[in-house]
Amino acid sequence: MDVKLHLTVHEARRGTEAFRVVRPARPPEHAALFDDAWWLNAEVDRDAALLMAGLWTLAATSPRTLVHLPLRGPTPPAGSRRLDLVLLHHSLQLAPSRWKELRGRLSPGRPRTVEVSLTEPAEEEYATLHHADDRDHFHQSVHSETLFMTGSARPFRLGAAAFLDVARRGPAYVDPHPDRAYNCRHYCATVRCAPRARDIHVQYREPPAPREGLQP
């Protein structure tokens, strides 16, 4: 499955260092990332899930590019805080504590459209997650109200697959217990992280119904 990503490309310099930062030209309307202390919860509709899958794929295939996703979702639940997201290949060696300074040095940006292919990772890539000696995990930290996900190409591919799964199956999911007193159309997937880090719980959310105009 191919998707087109409409992006804005920025550059930042610090001494002899140069960084390329990409952002969606338009942040997703129905997406949120919450730090719930025990969990990291991402809530997305189909369009946002496809965008996220594309951005995580871009991070896997463009190791010299830092991907920044501003998220302006709904008010976070009590006891939670809303986060932005940064995806970066570990070879960039950018400490999250430097992000605020780097963000302030970004150029105005130029538009660019990139087409990426969303594919399911090979079964053996999933299998290695359970190996005791596997060290190829995401490393994460939260700084300046932003979640930083640092890793190699493989975990980014697996993360993209989680969002693609939610985009494909979430909208058609049917509540298996429709007779309950409340509706619970809960379809989710997981982005796996290092053993001592918190996984990201990716949950499908229907976009809110459009508000009807006032009747005369």
C-alpha positions as CSV (number, residue, x, y, z in Angstrom):
1,M,0.0,0.0,0.0
2,D,1.5,3.4,-1.1
3,V,0.7,6.6,0.7
4,K,1.7,10.2,-0.2
5,L,3.1,12.3,2.7
6,H,2.7,16.0,2.3
7,L,5.6,17.4,4.4
8,T,7.4,20.5,5.3
9,V,11.2,20.1,5.3
10,H,13.2,22.3,7.7
11,E,17.0,22.6,8.4
12,A,18.8,23.6,11.5
13,R,22.5,24.2,12.1
14,R,24.5,24.3,15.2
15,G,28.2,24.9,14.6
16,T,29.4,22.4,12.0
17,E,26.3,20.2,12.7
18,A,23.3,20.2,10.3
19,F,20.0,18.5,10.9
20,R,17.0,17.9,8.6
21,V,13.6,18.0,10.3
22,V,10.4,17.0,8.6
23,R,6.9,17.7,9.7
24,P,3.5,16.9,8.2
25,A,2.3,19.9,6.2
26,R,-0.9,19.6,8.2
27,P,-0.9,17.9,11.6
28,P,-3.5,15.2,11.9
29,E,-6.9,16.4,13.1
30,H,-7.9,13.3,15.0
31,A,-4.8,12.1,16.8
32,A,-3.5,12.4,20.3
33,L,-0.6,11.0,22.4
34,F,-1.0,10.9,26.1
35,D,1.5,10.2,28.9
36,D,-0.6,8.3,31.4
37,A,2.3,7.5,33.8
38,W,1.7,3.8,33.5
39,W,1.1,3.8,29.7
40,L,1.8,5.8,26.6
41,N,-1.6,6.0,24.7
42,A,-2.0,7.0,21.1
43,E,-5.5,7.6,19.8
44,V,-6.0,7.8,16.1
45,D,-8.7,7.6,13.4
46,R,-8.0,5.9,10.1
47,D,-6.4,9.0,8.4
48,A,-4.2,9.7,11.3
49,A,-3.1,6.0,11.6
50,L,-2.1,6.0,7.9
51,L,-0.2,9.2,8.4
52,M,1.6,7.8,11.4
53,A,2.4,4.6,9.5
54,G,3.9,6.6,6.7
55,L,6.0,8.8,9.1
56,W,7.3,5.8,10.9
57,T,8.2,4.2,7.6
58,L,9.9,7.4,6.6
59,A,12.0,7.3,9.8
60,A,13.0,3.7,8.9
61,T,14.1,4.6,5.4
62,S,15.7,8.0,6.0
63,P,18.2,7.7,8.9
64,R,19.5,11.2,8.4
65,T,16.1,12.8,8.9
66,L,14.4,13.7,12.2
67,V,10.6,13.3,12.1
68,H,8.6,15.7,14.2
69,L,4.9,15.3,14.7
70,P,3.0,18.1,16.6
71,L,-0.1,16.6,18.1
72,R,-2.9,18.9,19.3
73,G,-5.5,16.5,20.3
74,P,-8.3,16.7,22.9
75,T,-7.8,17.7,26.5
76,P,-5.9,14.9,28.2
77,P,-7.6,12.8,30.9
78,A,-7.0,13.7,34.5
79,G,-3.6,12.7,35.6
80,S,-2.2,12.6,32.0
81,R,-0.4,15.0,29.8
82,R,-0.4,15.5,26.1
83,L,2.8,14.9,24.1
84,D,4.3,15.7,20.7
85,L,6.3,13.0,19.0
86,V,9.9,12.9,17.6
87,L,11.3,9.9,15.7
88,L,15.0,9.7,15.1
89,H,17.5,7.1,14.0
90,H,20.1,6.3,16.7
91,S,22.9,7.3,14.3
92,L,21.9,11.0,14.6
93,Q,23.1,10.9,18.2
94,L,20.9,13.8,19.2
95,A,20.2,14.1,22.9
96,P,16.6,14.9,23.6
97,S,17.7,17.7,25.9
98,R,19.0,19.6,22.8
99,W,15.6,19.4,21.0
100,K,14.3,22.7,22.3
101,E,17.3,24.6,21.1
102,L,17.3,22.8,17.8
103,R,13.7,23.5,17.3
104,G,14.3,27.2,17.8
105,R,16.9,27.2,15.0
106,L,14.7,25.6,12.3
107,S,14.4,27.3,8.9
108,P,11.0,28.3,7.7
109,G,10.7,25.1,5.7
110,R,9.8,24.1,2.2
111,P,7.0,21.9,1.0
112,R,7.7,18.4,-0.3
113,T,5.6,15.3,-1.2
114,V,7.1,11.9,-0.6
115,E,5.5,8.5,-1.5
116,V,6.2,5.6,0.8
117,S,5.2,2.0,0.6
118,L,3.5,0.5,3.7
119,T,4.3,-3.1,4.0
120,E,4.1,-5.8,6.7
121,P,7.5,-6.7,8.1
122,A,8.7,-10.3,7.6
123,E,7.7,-12.8,10.2
124,E,11.3,-13.3,11.4
125,E,11.5,-9.6,12.4
126,Y,8.6,-10.2,14.8
127,A,10.2,-13.5,16.0
128,T,13.4,-11.8,17.1
129,L,11.5,-9.6,19.5
130,H,11.3,-12.6,21.8
131,H,15.0,-13.5,21.7
132,A,16.7,-13.0,25.1
133,D,19.8,-11.5,23.4
134,D,17.8,-9.1,21.2
135,R,19.0,-5.5,21.8
136,D,17.4,-3.8,18.8
137,H,14.6,-2.0,20.6
138,F,13.3,1.5,20.7
139,H,14.7,3.7,23.4
140,Q,12.4,6.4,24.6
141,S,12.5,9.5,26.7
142,V,10.2,12.5,27.4
143,H,11.6,16.0,27.3
144,S,10.0,19.4,26.6
145,E,6.5,17.8,26.5
146,T,7.7,15.5,23.6
147,L,8.1,11.8,23.4
148,F,11.4,10.8,21.7
149,M,11.6,7.4,20.0
150,T,15.1,6.5,19.1
151,G,15.9,3.3,17.2
152,S,17.1,1.5,14.0
153,A,15.2,0.7,10.9
154,R,13.7,-2.5,12.2
155,P,11.8,-1.2,15.2
156,F,10.5,1.7,13.1
157,R,9.2,-0.8,10.5
158,L,7.5,-2.7,13.3
159,G,6.0,0.5,14.7
160,A,4.7,1.5,11.3
161,A,3.0,-1.9,11.0
162,A,1.2,-1.3,14.3
163,F,-0.4,1.9,13.0
164,L,-1.1,0.3,9.6
165,D,-2.9,-2.6,11.4
166,V,-5.1,-0.1,13.3
167,A,-5.9,1.8,10.0
168,R,-6.9,-1.3,8.2
169,R,-8.9,-3.1,10.9
170,G,-10.0,-0.4,13.3
171,P,-12.8,1.2,11.3
172,A,-14.5,-2.2,10.6
173,Y,-14.2,-3.5,14.1
174,V,-17.5,-4.6,15.6
175,D,-18.1,-4.7,19.4
176,P,-18.2,-8.4,20.3
177,H,-20.6,-7.6,23.2
178,P,-23.2,-5.2,21.7
179,D,-25.7,-6.0,24.5
180,R,-23.5,-4.3,27.2
181,A,-24.7,-1.1,28.8
182,Y,-22.0,0.9,27.0
183,N,-20.4,0.8,23.6
184,C,-16.7,-0.4,23.5
185,R,-15.4,-0.6,20.0
186,H,-11.9,-1.0,21.1
187,Y,-9.4,-2.0,18.5
188,C,-5.7,-1.6,19.3
189,A,-2.1,-2.6,18.5
190,T,1.2,-2.1,20.3
191,V,4.5,-0.5,19.5
192,R,7.1,-2.5,21.4
193,C,9.9,-0.8,23.2
194,A,12.9,-1.8,25.3
195,P,12.1,-4.1,28.2
196,R,12.3,-1.4,30.9
197,A,10.5,1.2,28.8
198,R,6.8,1.6,28.2
199,D,5.1,0.3,25.0
200,I,2.8,2.6,23.1
201,H,-0.8,1.5,23.1
202,V,-2.3,2.5,19.7
203,Q,-6.1,2.7,19.9
204,Y,-8.5,3.3,17.0
205,R,-11.0,6.2,17.7
206,E,-13.8,7.2,15.5
207,P,-13.6,10.8,14.4
208,P,-16.4,12.9,16.0
209,A,-19.5,13.2,13.9
210,P,-19.9,16.6,12.1
211,R,-22.0,19.0,14.0
212,E,-25.3,19.9,12.3
213,G,-26.1,23.5,11.6
214,L,-28.7,25.3,13.6
215,Q,-32.2,24.7,12.4
216,P,-34.2,27.8,11.4
